[in-house]
Amino acid sequence: MIQIVIWMLCFYLVVKGRELELTASASMHENRERDLRSAKRWSIACNLVAILFFIISIAQSASMPDLPRSY
């Protein structure tokens, strides 16, 4: 269950990072270039955190004990 939540969080972070980049690139402010650089940094950070969470979820699933089969 927790692995599904972590995967959903990874997907959300990647999508949010892309959305940040698109919003900054469509901006017409005078600080557009600075905003775009900042959005790209945040997008990269979101992708790195998503990769980290994905690796953690894989590591957790490998180390979790199996439930007993006989009740």
A tleap script that builds the chain and sets N, CA, C and O, in Angstrom:
source leaprc.protein.ff14SB
mol = sequence {
  NMET ILE GLN ILE VAL ILE TRP MET LEU CYS
  PHE TYR LEU VAL VAL LYS GLY ARG GLU LEU
  GLU LEU THR ALA SER ALA SER MET HIE GLU
  ASN ARG GLU ARG ASP LEU ARG SER ALA LYS
  ARG TRP SER ILE ALA CYS ASN LEU VAL ALA
  ILE LEU PHE PHE ILE ILE SER ILE ALA GLN
  SER ALA SER MET PRO ASP LEU PRO ARG SER
  CTYR
}
set mol.1.N position { 0.820 -1.195 0.000 }
set mol.1.CA position { 0.000 0.000 0.000 }
set mol.1.C position { 0.862 1.257 0.000 }
set mol.1.O position { 0.621 2.196 -0.758 }
set mol.2.N position { 1.864 1.253 0.860 }
set mol.2.CA position { 2.717 2.446 0.939 }
set mol.2.C position { 3.518 2.624 -0.345 }
set mol.2.O position { 3.847 3.747 -0.727 }
set mol.3.N position { 3.830 1.515 -1.007 }
set mol.3.CA position { 4.573 1.600 -2.259 }
set mol.3.C position { 3.739 2.300 -3.335 }
set mol.3.O position { 4.279 3.067 -4.132 }
set mol.4.N position { 2.452 2.046 -3.363 }
set mol.4.CA position { 1.578 2.709 -4.333 }
set mol.4.C position { 1.531 4.202 -4.064 }
set mol.4.O position { 1.560 5.009 -4.993 }
set mol.5.N position { 1.459 4.568 -2.792 }
set mol.5.CA position { 1.441 5.989 -2.424 }
set mol.5.C position { 2.745 6.662 -2.834 }
set mol.5.O position { 2.731 7.788 -3.330 }
set mol.6.N position { 3.855 5.992 -2.633 }
set mol.6.CA position { 5.154 6.563 -3.013 }
set mol.6.C position { 5.235 6.711 -4.527 }
set mol.6.O position { 5.753 7.716 -5.012 }
set mol.7.N position { 4.740 5.743 -5.281 }
set mol.7.CA position { 4.752 5.860 -6.747 }
set mol.7.C position { 3.873 7.004 -7.217 }
set mol.7.O position { 4.226 7.719 -8.155 }
set mol.8.N position { 2.718 7.182 -6.563 }
set mol.8.CA position { 1.849 8.300 -6.921 }
set mol.8.C position { 2.530 9.633 -6.614 }
set mol.8.O position { 2.395 10.593 -7.373 }
set mol.9.N position { 3.259 9.688 -5.502 }
set mol.9.CA position { 4.004 10.897 -5.162 }
set mol.9.C position { 5.089 11.169 -6.198 }
set mol.9.O position { 5.302 12.320 -6.578 }
set mol.10.N position { 5.770 10.138 -6.654 }
set mol.10.CA position { 6.792 10.297 -7.695 }
set mol.10.C position { 6.175 10.866 -8.968 }
set mol.10.O position { 6.710 11.805 -9.557 }
set mol.11.N position { 5.062 10.304 -9.385 }
set mol.11.CA position { 4.384 10.777 -10.590 }
set mol.11.C position { 3.955 12.232 -10.428 }
set mol.11.O position { 4.112 13.037 -11.347 }
set mol.12.N position { 3.416 12.567 -9.261 }
set mol.12.CA position { 2.976 13.936 -8.990 }
set mol.12.C position { 4.157 14.907 -9.057 }
set mol.12.O position { 4.035 15.989 -9.631 }
set mol.13.N position { 5.288 14.532 -8.479 }
set mol.13.CA position { 6.454 15.418 -8.488 }
set mol.13.C position { 6.959 15.667 -9.902 }
set mol.13.O position { 7.310 16.796 -10.244 }
set mol.14.N position { 6.999 14.636 -10.717 }
set mol.14.CA position { 7.466 14.797 -12.094 }
set mol.14.C position { 6.512 15.696 -12.883 }
set mol.14.O position { 6.949 16.581 -13.618 }
set mol.15.N position { 5.210 15.461 -12.725 }
set mol.15.CA position { 4.223 16.280 -13.440 }
set mol.15.C position { 4.275 17.722 -12.958 }
set mol.15.O position { 4.194 18.644 -13.769 }
set mol.16.N position { 4.407 17.933 -11.655 }
set mol.16.CA position { 4.457 19.288 -11.109 }
set mol.16.C position { 5.710 20.016 -11.597 }
set mol.16.O position { 5.651 21.213 -11.879 }
set mol.17.N position { 6.827 19.323 -11.700 }
set mol.17.CA position { 8.044 19.940 -12.222 }
set mol.17.C position { 7.882 20.386 -13.664 }
set mol.17.O position { 8.318 21.476 -14.032 }
set mol.18.N position { 7.256 19.545 -14.484 }
set mol.18.CA position { 7.007 19.914 -15.886 }
set mol.18.C position { 6.048 21.102 -15.971 }
set mol.18.O position { 6.223 21.995 -16.800 }
set mol.19.N position { 5.038 21.099 -15.107 }
set mol.19.CA position { 4.074 22.197 -15.099 }
set mol.19.C position { 4.754 23.519 -14.726 }
set mol.19.O position { 4.442 24.565 -15.294 }
set mol.20.N position { 5.674 23.463 -13.778 }
set mol.20.CA position { 6.425 24.660 -13.390 }
set mol.20.C position { 7.203 25.219 -14.571 }
set mol.20.O position { 7.202 26.426 -14.810 }
set mol.21.N position { 7.868 24.335 -15.309 }
set mol.21.CA position { 8.635 24.780 -16.473 }
set mol.21.C position { 7.734 25.401 -17.535 }
set mol.21.O position { 8.066 26.445 -18.097 }
set mol.22.N position { 6.609 24.775 -17.808 }
set mol.22.CA position { 5.696 25.306 -18.824 }
set mol.22.C position { 5.117 26.652 -18.408 }
set mol.22.O position { 4.976 27.551 -19.237 }
set mol.23.N position { 4.784 26.794 -17.143 }
set mol.23.CA position { 4.237 28.058 -16.653 }
set mol.23.C position { 5.269 29.168 -16.755 }
set mol.23.O position { 4.949 30.285 -17.161 }
set mol.24.N position { 6.505 28.864 -16.388 }
set mol.24.CA position { 7.557 29.883 -16.441 }
set mol.24.C position { 7.896 30.255 -17.880 }
set mol.24.O position { 8.188 31.418 -18.158 }
set mol.25.N position { 7.862 29.301 -18.791 }
set mol.25.CA position { 8.197 29.614 -20.181 }
set mol.25.C position { 7.104 30.435 -20.858 }
set mol.25.O position { 7.380 31.171 -21.806 }
set mol.26.N position { 5.875 30.316 -20.382 }
set mol.26.CA position { 4.775 31.091 -20.959 }
set mol.26.C position { 4.639 32.477 -20.331 }
set mol.26.O position { 3.799 33.274 -20.747 }
set mol.27.N position { 5.456 32.752 -19.345 }
set mol.27.CA position { 5.363 34.031 -18.631 }
set mol.27.C position { 5.840 35.188 -19.511 }
set mol.27.O position { 6.743 35.022 -20.331 }
set mol.28.N position { 5.234 36.343 -19.334 }
set mol.28.CA position { 5.613 37.537 -20.093 }
set mol.28.C position { 6.244 38.607 -19.203 }
set mol.28.O position { 6.365 39.762 -19.612 }
set mol.29.N position { 6.640 38.234 -18.005 }
set mol.29.CA position { 7.237 39.195 -17.079 }
set mol.29.C position { 8.644 39.558 -17.516 }
set mol.29.O position { 9.252 38.881 -18.345 }
set mol.30.N position { 9.150 40.642 -16.941 }
set mol.30.CA position { 10.514 41.050 -17.275 }
set mol.30.C position { 11.549 40.106 -16.653 }
set mol.30.O position { 12.697 40.061 -17.096 }
set mol.31.N position { 11.144 39.361 -15.634 }
set mol.31.CA position { 12.049 38.406 -14.979 }
set mol.31.C position { 11.860 36.995 -15.531 }
set mol.31.O position { 12.095 36.013 -14.828 }
set mol.32.N position { 11.444 36.898 -16.766 }
set mol.32.CA position { 11.115 35.597 -17.356 }
set mol.32.C position { 12.303 34.647 -17.354 }
set mol.32.O position { 12.153 33.476 -17.006 }
set mol.33.N position { 13.467 35.127 -17.732 }
set mol.33.CA position { 14.650 34.250 -17.800 }
set mol.33.C position { 15.023 33.727 -16.420 }
set mol.33.O position { 15.357 32.553 -16.261 }
set mol.34.N position { 14.964 34.600 -15.429 }
set mol.34.CA position { 15.290 34.178 -14.068 }
set mol.34.C position { 14.263 33.167 -13.567 }
set mol.34.O position { 14.618 32.172 -12.935 }
set mol.35.N position { 12.987 33.428 -13.852 }
set mol.35.CA position { 11.931 32.505 -13.440 }
set mol.35.C position { 12.074 31.155 -14.137 }
set mol.35.O position { 11.827 30.112 -13.533 }
set mol.36.N position { 12.467 31.177 -15.391 }
set mol.36.CA position { 12.645 29.932 -16.140 }
set mol.36.C position { 13.808 29.112 -15.579 }
set mol.36.O position { 13.704 27.892 -15.449 }
set mol.37.N position { 14.907 29.779 -15.249 }
set mol.37.CA position { 16.043 29.064 -14.643 }
set mol.37.C position { 15.648 28.455 -13.303 }
set mol.37.O position { 15.997 27.314 -12.998 }
set mol.38.N position { 14.919 29.228 -12.512 }
set mol.38.CA position { 14.462 28.730 -11.215 }
set mol.38.C position { 13.514 27.545 -11.387 }
set mol.38.O position { 13.607 26.563 -10.651 }
set mol.39.N position { 12.611 27.634 -12.349 }
set mol.39.CA position { 11.671 26.536 -12.596 }
set mol.39.C position { 12.402 25.284 -13.060 }
set mol.39.O position { 12.033 24.172 -12.682 }
set mol.40.N position { 13.434 25.460 -13.876 }
set mol.40.CA position { 14.202 24.294 -14.329 }
set mol.40.C position { 14.929 23.642 -13.162 }
set mol.40.O position { 15.012 22.417 -13.083 }
set mol.41.N position { 15.463 24.473 -12.243 }
set mol.41.CA position { 16.119 23.913 -11.057 }
set mol.41.C position { 15.121 23.137 -10.201 }
set mol.41.O position { 15.422 22.040 -9.729 }
set mol.42.N position { 13.935 23.706 -10.002 }
set mol.42.CA position { 12.909 23.022 -9.224 }
set mol.42.C position { 12.465 21.744 -9.925 }
set mol.42.O position { 12.196 20.741 -9.264 }
set mol.43.N position { 12.385 21.764 -11.227 }
set mol.43.CA position { 12.002 20.574 -11.979 }
set mol.43.C position { 13.039 19.468 -11.809 }
set mol.43.O position { 12.691 18.303 -11.614 }
set mol.44.N position { 14.300 19.838 -11.884 }
set mol.44.CA position { 15.368 18.856 -11.677 }
set mol.44.C position { 15.312 18.307 -10.260 }
set mol.44.O position { 15.480 17.106 -10.048 }
set mol.45.N position { 15.074 19.189 -9.284 }
set mol.45.CA position { 14.970 18.743 -7.893 }
set mol.45.C position { 13.788 17.794 -7.714 }
set mol.45.O position { 13.899 16.791 -7.009 }
set mol.46.N position { 12.664 18.104 -8.344 }
set mol.46.CA position { 11.490 17.220 -8.267 }
set mol.46.C position { 11.800 15.858 -8.869 }
set mol.46.O position { 11.415 14.830 -8.312 }
set mol.47.N position { 12.488 15.844 -9.992 }
set mol.47.CA position { 12.841 14.571 -10.628 }
set mol.47.C position { 13.792 13.764 -9.750 }
set mol.47.O position { 13.646 12.547 -9.637 }
set mol.48.N position { 14.761 14.428 -9.130 }
set mol.48.CA position { 15.699 13.719 -8.260 }
set mol.48.C position { 14.998 13.139 -7.036 }
set mol.48.O position { 15.274 12.008 -6.637 }
set mol.49.N position { 14.099 13.905 -6.444 }
set mol.49.CA position { 13.347 13.400 -5.292 }
set mol.49.C position { 12.459 12.232 -5.710 }
set mol.49.O position { 12.326 11.257 -4.970 }
set mol.50.N position { 11.854 12.325 -6.888 }
set mol.50.CA position { 11.021 11.225 -7.381 }
set mol.50.C position { 11.853 9.962 -7.582 }
set mol.50.O position { 11.414 8.866 -7.232 }
set mol.51.N position { 13.040 10.109 -8.140 }
set mol.51.CA position { 13.926 8.955 -8.327 }
set mol.51.C position { 14.324 8.370 -6.980 }
set mol.51.O position { 14.348 7.151 -6.815 }
set mol.52.N position { 14.638 9.234 -6.012 }
set mol.52.CA position { 14.999 8.772 -4.674 }
set mol.52.C position { 13.844 8.009 -4.032 }
set mol.52.O position { 14.053 6.933 -3.471 }
set mol.53.N position { 12.628 8.551 -4.107 }
set mol.53.CA position { 11.470 7.860 -3.551 }
set mol.53.C position { 11.224 6.532 -4.256 }
set mol.53.O position { 10.849 5.550 -3.614 }
set mol.54.N position { 11.429 6.493 -5.559 }
set mol.54.CA position { 11.238 5.253 -6.306 }
set mol.54.C position { 12.235 4.195 -5.847 }
set mol.54.O position { 11.870 3.034 -5.664 }
set mol.55.N position { 13.488 4.590 -5.663 }
set mol.55.CA position { 14.514 3.650 -5.192 }
set mol.55.C position { 14.184 3.166 -3.788 }
set mol.55.O position { 14.339 1.983 -3.483 }
set mol.56.N position { 13.729 4.078 -2.932 }
set mol.56.CA position { 13.360 3.694 -1.566 }
set mol.56.C position { 12.198 2.707 -1.582 }
set mol.56.O position { 12.188 1.749 -0.809 }
set mol.57.N position { 11.224 2.934 -2.453 }
set mol.57.CA position { 10.076 2.020 -2.504 }
set mol.57.C position { 10.496 0.633 -2.974 }
set mol.57.O position { 9.977 -0.372 -2.487 }
set mol.58.N position { 11.430 0.571 -3.913 }
set mol.58.CA position { 11.930 -0.733 -4.365 }
set mol.58.C position { 12.702 -1.414 -3.239 }
set mol.58.O position { 12.569 -2.620 -3.031 }
set mol.59.N position { 13.506 -0.643 -2.515 }
set mol.59.CA position { 14.274 -1.217 -1.410 }
set mol.59.C position { 13.350 -1.713 -0.297 }
set mol.59.O position { 13.615 -2.753 0.307 }
set mol.60.N position { 12.284 -0.989 -0.025 }
set mol.60.CA position { 11.348 -1.417 1.013 }
set mol.60.C position { 10.612 -2.685 0.619 }
set mol.60.O position { 10.388 -3.558 1.458 }
set mol.61.N position { 10.240 -2.795 -0.624 }
set mol.61.CA position { 9.499 -3.987 -1.035 }
set mol.61.C position { 10.386 -5.223 -0.991 }
set mol.61.O position { 9.892 -6.329 -0.770 }
set mol.62.N position { 11.678 -5.055 -1.197 }
set mol.62.CA position { 12.592 -6.194 -1.162 }
set mol.62.C position { 12.883 -6.628 0.272 }
set mol.62.O position { 13.179 -7.798 0.514 }
set mol.63.N position { 12.801 -5.699 1.224 }
set mol.63.CA position { 13.162 -6.045 2.589 }
set mol.63.C position { 11.959 -6.363 3.472 }
set mol.63.O position { 12.135 -6.765 4.622 }
set mol.64.N position { 10.740 -6.191 2.959 }
set mol.64.CA position { 9.562 -6.481 3.773 }
set mol.64.C position { 9.361 -7.989 3.874 }
set mol.64.O position { 9.451 -8.701 2.874 }
set mol.65.N position { 9.091 -8.473 5.084 }
set mol.65.CA position { 8.872 -9.923 5.227 }
set mol.65.C position { 7.528 -10.337 4.640 }
set mol.65.O position { 6.585 -9.547 4.592 }
set mol.66.N position { 7.458 -11.581 4.196 }
set mol.66.CA position { 6.208 -12.120 3.657 }
set mol.66.C position { 5.257 -12.462 4.800 }
set mol.66.O position { 5.685 -12.794 5.905 }
set mol.67.N position { 3.973 -12.375 4.516 }
set mol.67.CA position { 2.975 -12.778 5.503 }
set mol.67.C position { 2.956 -14.297 5.603 }
set mol.67.O position { 3.212 -14.992 4.620 }
set mol.68.N position { 2.654 -14.806 6.782 }
set mol.68.CA position { 2.563 -16.270 6.907 }
set mol.68.C position { 1.437 -16.819 6.036 }
set mol.68.O position { 0.370 -16.212 5.941 }
set mol.69.N position { 1.672 -17.954 5.407 }
set mol.69.CA position { 0.699 -18.513 4.479 }
set mol.69.C position { -0.345 -19.385 5.188 }
set mol.69.O position { -1.451 -19.559 4.676 }
set mol.70.N position { -0.011 -19.924 6.336 }
set mol.70.CA position { -0.991 -20.754 7.051 }
set mol.70.C position { -1.588 -19.939 8.193 }
set mol.70.O position { -0.867 -19.345 8.995 }
set mol.71.N position { -2.886 -19.922 8.248 }
set mol.71.CA position { -3.567 -19.146 9.290 }
set mol.71.C position { -4.038 -20.085 10.341 }
set mol.71.O position { -4.642 -19.657 11.325 }
savepdb mol mol.pdb
quit
